[in-house]
Structure formats: C-alpha cells, structure tokens
Amino acid sequence: MENQKLQATLTAAPVGDEIHPQENAQKLPTASEVQTWIVSYLAELLEIDTDEIDVTIPFDSYGLDSAVAVGMTGDLEDWLGRKLDPTLLYDYPTVQSFAQHLAEELETKTSVL
C-alpha cells in the first residue's frame, strides 16, 4: 500500500504545475559528477587518495568483489534516486565507462518523461 502511494506521488504532478524537461535535465548529474562520486567512494573504501584511482582501469584491479559492487550500486541508487543493477559493473568495468553509461541512461530516461 505504501509503495502504491509512493508510485502515485512519483508519477502524478499536482494540478496546474507544468513539467519542464530542461529544468529536470539541468538537475541530473553529469558523467563527470558521477565519476567524481565513484572515485570518492572507492578512495574511501580502499583508504587511498582520490588521485590514486585510475578511472580507466577495471574495477577488479582494485580487488573489488561482488559484495562491494552491490554496496556501491546501492549507495549510488540512493544518490541518484533510481534503481541500478549491480551487474552493470561487469558491463561497464571501469569508473569512466560506468559513469558515462549512468549519465547517458539518466538523461535518456528523463527525456522520455
């Protein structure tokens, strides 16, 4: 029941309010912002400086396992406000490719609305 209320809240705009896609698009994080978030997350997790994270090498080079993938995507879901599949890290195995994919996907999903 609570989920239905939440879904209704997310899909129904108040009467008289207009939705402006350009305003919504400006609020979306860019690939660079997503990349910065991921780098910060990894640096904190690995207890290293952010400048030690190479965004072009695979996540598994940092010794990340599936538990970390689930944890990171869960925290990203909270930050982005949308559901993510933890297996995306296998499809987009570097910070750079993952961040770019997420930014493009967010933009595509918002422009469809």
C-alpha positions, 0 to 999 in steps of 0.5 A, a space after each residue: 500500500 505504501 509503495 502504491 502511494 509512493 508510485 502515485 506521488 512519483 508519477 502524478 504532478 499536482 494540478 496546474 504545475 507544468 513539467 519542464 524537461 530542461 529544468 529536470 535535465 539541468 538537475 541530473 548529474 553529469 558523467 563527470 559528477 558521477 565519476 567524481 562520486 565513484 572515485 570518492 567512494 572507492 578512495 574511501 573504501 580502499 583508504 587511498 587518495 582520490 588521485 590514486 584511482 585510475 578511472 580507466 582501469 577495471 574495477 577488479 584491479 582494485 580487488 573489488 568483489 561482488 559484495 562491494 559492487 552491490 554496496 556501491 550500486 546501492 549507495 549510488 541508487 540512493 544518490 541518484 534516486 533510481 534503481 541500478 543493477 549491480 551487474 552493470 559493473 561487469 558491463 561497464 568495468 571501469 569508473 569512466 565507462 560506468 559513469 558515462 553509461 549512468 549519465 547517458 541512461 539518466 538523461 535518456 530516461 528523463 527525456 522520455 518523461 
